[in-house]
Amino acid sequence: MTLGELVVAYFQHYTIQAYLLLAALSLGAAVVLAPPTVLGAILSAGAAVILYPLIWYLLHRFVLHGKWMWRSRLLSPTWKRIHFDHHQDPNHLEVLFGALHTTLPTILLATAPVGFLFGGPGGALVAFAAGLLTTCFYEFAHCIQHLSYKPKNRWLADMKKRHMAHHFHDESGNFGITSFWPDRLFGTFYEREERPKKSPTVFNLGYTEEVARHFPWVKELSGGIAKGHPRRREAANDDLAESASKRAGKAA
């Protein structure tokens, strides 16, 4: 995949279009309905951008990688969609982007209150817009990390390497997307060479067959729990399909 192809695929996704539209509407509403001071707008946007990596880290580590949502019949479908499916098949484009019904309320709650403190209602709108645009940047970086594009920029290449280690080697660290300072702060940052042993739960996040016997809802929705590396699973499925085709041909 070329960079141009990645950009086209990125902007065609409805979530990115929704974020950009809502960011423009929020900024417009701030200017027309409740204009903050210039300083208030700068502080509101800056606070949202600075806090974003920390908020993402906390959500990623303690919510998406928590072991409590699958215990609830009500919450397990949400956990399945927002993270289990992503780890089961990290390069699957349909679940690469977050679902709007989960991302938009989260972005609003993470940004609007701090914006309100600095700039009132207009500051809240500016902070929300800054959060939406930051999310667009994060999702673009996420595309670079998961799609078949090899970045030439060293920062992007290192970022991709660390995120791929999170998905394919050990899911208990490197929770960041573009910024890993919260990982360093809380001791979860690692280079792959520092953890020679691969995590046995890197693709299922600890939701094993044993767990599914007690909390079956994610398994039922998924049609089972896939095991092993996604590419090896794909190869095995291709082999099974080819064998079935040959058997069908002989039977005919």
C-alpha positions as CSV (number, residue, x, y, z in Angstrom):
1,M,0.0,0.0,0.0
2,T,1.3,3.5,-0.9
3,L,0.9,6.5,1.3
4,G,-1.6,7.9,-1.3
5,E,-3.7,4.8,-1.1
6,L,-3.7,4.9,2.7
7,V,-4.8,8.5,2.7
8,V,-7.7,7.7,0.3
9,A,-8.9,4.8,2.4
10,Y,-8.6,6.9,5.6
11,F,-10.7,9.8,4.3
12,Q,-13.3,7.5,2.8
13,H,-14.2,6.1,6.2
14,Y,-17.4,7.5,7.7
15,T,-16.0,8.0,11.2
16,I,-13.3,10.4,9.9
17,Q,-15.8,12.3,7.9
18,A,-18.1,12.6,11.0
19,Y,-15.2,13.8,13.2
20,L,-14.2,16.5,10.7
21,L,-17.8,17.7,10.2
22,L,-18.4,17.8,13.9
23,A,-15.2,19.7,14.6
24,A,-16.1,22.3,12.0
25,L,-19.6,22.6,13.5
26,S,-18.2,22.9,17.0
27,L,-15.8,25.6,16.0
28,G,-18.5,27.5,14.1
29,A,-20.8,27.3,17.1
30,A,-18.1,28.6,19.4
31,V,-17.5,31.6,17.2
32,V,-21.2,32.4,16.6
33,L,-22.9,31.4,19.8
34,A,-20.4,31.7,22.7
35,P,-17.0,33.1,21.5
36,P,-14.3,32.6,24.1
37,T,-11.4,34.9,24.5
38,V,-8.3,34.2,22.4
39,L,-6.4,33.0,25.5
40,G,-9.4,30.9,26.7
41,A,-9.6,29.2,23.3
42,I,-5.8,28.5,23.2
43,L,-5.9,27.1,26.7
44,S,-9.0,25.0,26.0
45,A,-7.5,23.5,22.9
46,G,-4.1,23.0,24.4
47,A,-5.4,21.3,27.5
48,A,-7.5,18.9,25.4
49,V,-4.5,18.0,23.2
50,I,-2.1,17.6,26.2
51,L,-4.5,15.5,28.2
52,Y,-5.5,13.3,25.3
53,P,-2.6,10.8,25.5
54,L,-3.1,10.3,29.3
55,I,-6.9,9.8,28.9
56,W,-6.4,7.4,26.0
57,Y,-3.8,5.4,28.1
58,L,-6.2,5.1,31.1
59,L,-9.1,4.0,28.9
60,H,-7.0,1.6,26.9
61,R,-5.3,0.0,29.8
62,F,-8.1,-0.1,32.4
63,V,-11.3,-0.3,30.2
64,L,-10.4,-1.9,26.9
65,H,-7.9,-4.3,28.5
66,G,-9.9,-4.6,31.7
67,K,-11.4,-8.0,32.6
68,W,-14.7,-6.7,33.8
69,M,-16.8,-5.8,30.7
70,W,-17.0,-9.4,29.4
71,R,-18.5,-10.4,32.7
72,S,-21.7,-8.4,31.9
73,R,-24.2,-9.6,29.4
74,L,-25.1,-6.0,28.8
75,L,-21.5,-4.7,28.3
76,S,-19.9,-7.7,26.6
77,P,-21.1,-6.8,23.1
78,T,-19.6,-3.3,23.4
79,W,-16.3,-4.7,24.6
80,K,-16.3,-7.3,21.8
81,R,-16.8,-4.5,19.2
82,I,-14.4,-1.9,20.5
83,H,-11.4,-4.1,21.4
84,F,-11.7,-7.9,21.4
85,D,-12.4,-8.0,17.7
86,H,-9.5,-5.7,17.1
87,H,-7.0,-7.9,18.9
88,Q,-8.5,-11.1,17.4
89,D,-7.6,-9.7,13.9
90,P,-5.5,-6.5,14.3
91,N,-5.4,-5.7,10.6
92,H,-9.2,-6.0,10.0
93,L,-10.2,-2.6,8.6
94,E,-13.9,-2.8,9.6
95,V,-13.0,-2.7,13.3
96,L,-9.8,-0.6,13.0
97,F,-11.8,2.6,13.7
98,G,-13.8,3.1,16.8
99,A,-17.5,3.1,16.7
100,L,-19.1,6.5,16.8
101,H,-21.6,5.6,19.6
102,T,-18.7,4.9,21.9
103,T,-16.0,7.4,20.7
104,L,-18.1,10.6,20.5
105,P,-19.4,10.5,24.1
106,T,-15.9,9.6,25.3
107,I,-14.3,12.5,23.4
108,L,-16.9,14.9,24.7
109,L,-16.5,13.9,28.3
110,A,-12.7,14.0,28.1
111,T,-12.4,17.4,26.6
112,A,-15.5,19.6,27.1
113,P,-15.2,20.0,31.0
114,V,-11.6,21.2,30.9
115,G,-12.4,23.5,28.0
116,F,-15.3,24.9,30.0
117,L,-12.9,25.7,32.9
118,F,-10.7,27.8,30.7
119,G,-13.2,29.4,28.3
120,G,-16.8,28.7,29.3
121,P,-19.3,27.2,26.8
122,G,-17.2,28.4,23.9
123,G,-14.1,26.9,25.4
124,A,-15.9,23.6,25.8
125,L,-16.8,23.6,22.1
126,V,-13.2,24.5,21.1
127,A,-11.8,21.7,23.3
128,F,-14.3,19.2,21.9
129,A,-13.2,20.3,18.4
130,A,-9.6,19.9,19.4
131,G,-10.3,16.4,20.7
132,L,-12.1,15.4,17.5
133,L,-9.1,16.6,15.4
134,T,-6.7,14.9,17.7
135,T,-8.7,11.7,17.3
136,C,-8.4,12.1,13.5
137,F,-4.6,12.2,13.9
138,Y,-4.6,9.2,16.2
139,E,-6.8,7.2,13.7
140,F,-4.4,8.1,10.9
141,A,-1.5,6.9,12.9
142,H,-3.5,3.8,13.7
143,C,-4.0,3.2,10.0
144,I,-0.2,3.5,9.5
145,Q,0.4,1.0,12.2
146,H,-2.1,-1.7,11.0
147,L,-2.4,-1.4,7.3
148,S,0.3,-2.7,4.9
149,Y,2.2,0.5,4.7
150,K,5.8,0.8,5.7
151,P,6.6,4.3,6.9
152,K,10.0,5.8,5.9
153,N,9.9,8.4,8.7
154,R,11.9,7.0,11.7
155,W,9.4,8.3,14.3
156,L,6.5,6.7,12.5
157,A,8.4,3.5,12.1
158,D,9.3,3.3,15.8
159,M,5.7,4.1,16.7
160,K,4.5,1.3,14.5
161,K,7.0,-1.1,15.9
162,R,5.9,-0.5,19.5
163,H,2.2,-0.7,18.7
164,M,2.7,-3.9,16.7
165,A,4.5,-5.3,19.8
166,H,1.4,-4.5,21.8
167,H,-0.8,-6.5,19.3
168,F,1.5,-9.4,18.3
169,H,3.9,-9.9,21.3
170,D,2.6,-8.7,24.7
171,E,-0.6,-6.8,25.2
172,S,0.2,-5.7,28.8
173,G,2.3,-2.7,27.7
174,N,2.8,-0.1,25.0
175,F,-0.8,1.2,25.4
176,G,-0.1,4.4,23.5
177,I,-0.8,5.1,19.9
178,T,1.3,8.1,18.9
179,S,2.6,9.1,22.4
180,F,4.2,6.7,24.9
181,W,5.0,9.1,27.7
182,P,2.1,7.7,29.9
183,D,3.6,4.2,29.4
184,R,6.9,5.4,30.6
185,L,5.3,7.3,33.5
186,F,3.4,4.2,34.7
187,G,6.1,1.6,33.8
188,T,4.3,-0.2,31.0
189,F,6.6,0.9,28.2
190,Y,8.8,-1.8,26.7
191,E,11.0,-2.6,23.7
192,R,10.2,-6.1,22.3
193,E,13.8,-7.3,23.1
194,E,13.1,-6.7,26.8
195,R,10.3,-9.3,26.8
196,P,11.6,-12.3,25.0
197,K,8.6,-14.5,25.9
198,K,5.4,-13.9,23.9
199,S,2.2,-13.4,25.9
200,P,-0.2,-16.3,25.5
201,T,-3.2,-14.0,25.6
202,V,-2.0,-11.4,23.1
203,F,-4.9,-12.2,20.7
204,N,-7.7,-12.9,23.1
205,L,-6.9,-10.4,26.0
206,G,-7.4,-13.2,28.5
207,Y,-10.8,-14.1,27.3
208,T,-10.1,-17.8,27.0
209,E,-12.2,-20.9,26.5
210,E,-12.2,-21.4,30.3
211,V,-13.4,-17.8,30.9
212,A,-16.1,-18.3,28.2
213,R,-17.6,-21.2,30.1
214,H,-18.5,-18.8,32.9
215,F,-19.1,-15.7,30.7
216,P,-20.2,-17.0,27.3
217,W,-21.6,-13.9,25.7
218,V,-18.6,-12.7,23.7
219,K,-17.9,-16.2,22.4
220,E,-21.6,-16.6,21.3
221,L,-21.4,-13.3,19.5
222,S,-18.1,-14.2,17.9
223,G,-19.0,-17.7,16.8
224,G,-16.1,-19.0,19.0
225,I,-12.7,-17.8,20.1
226,A,-10.0,-17.8,17.3
227,K,-6.7,-19.2,18.3
228,G,-3.1,-18.4,17.1
229,H,-1.7,-15.8,14.9
230,P,-4.3,-14.2,12.5
231,R,-2.2,-14.8,9.4
232,R,-1.7,-18.5,10.3
233,R,-5.4,-18.8,10.9
234,E,-6.1,-17.3,7.4
235,A,-3.6,-19.7,5.9
236,A,-5.3,-22.6,7.6
237,N,-8.7,-21.5,6.5
238,D,-7.4,-21.2,2.9
239,D,-6.0,-24.7,3.1
240,L,-9.3,-26.0,4.4
241,A,-11.2,-24.3,1.7
242,E,-8.9,-25.6,-1.0
243,S,-9.2,-29.2,0.4
244,A,-13.0,-28.9,0.5
245,S,-13.0,-27.6,-3.1
246,K,-10.9,-30.6,-4.2
247,R,-13.1,-33.1,-2.4
248,A,-16.2,-31.5,-4.0
249,G,-14.5,-31.7,-7.4
250,K,-13.7,-35.5,-6.9
251,A,-17.3,-36.2,-5.7
252,A,-18.7,-34.5,-8.8
